[in-house]
Amino acid sequence: MSDIDLLKAAAKAAGITVRESAGVLFTDVAKPSGVVTGREWNPRTNSGDALELAVKLRLDLTWTRDDRDRACAAMPNRAMRGQNAGSDAAGAMRFAIVSAAAALGGFNG
């Protein structure tokens, strides 16, 4: 399965409607004028999109404090998804959030 499949499963879990165009996911945003426009949606690269997922799914976010320094997202069933932080701590947390959300959305990759 691809990153797009992972992201689609994450969106499904959170009830976020997305559409794909040329390998990119978009979500519709209604402006105050009533005009609806598409906005790229990618919680793997956008911290705001990742936070939206974590909030909608009530994920618990934490860090391990062992020698691996992992970003972890706990799902409501208490199963965890984690990613080694390395030099990109924010990216590791975004990946942990997306992984947990995708698992809740039925992703088995």
Secondary structure, 3 states (H helix, E strand, C coil): CCHHHHHHHHHHHHCCCCEEECCEEEEEEECCCCCEEEEECCCCCCHHHHHHHHHHCCCEEEECCCCCCEEEEECCCCCEEEEECCCCHHHHHHHHHHHHHHHHCCCCC
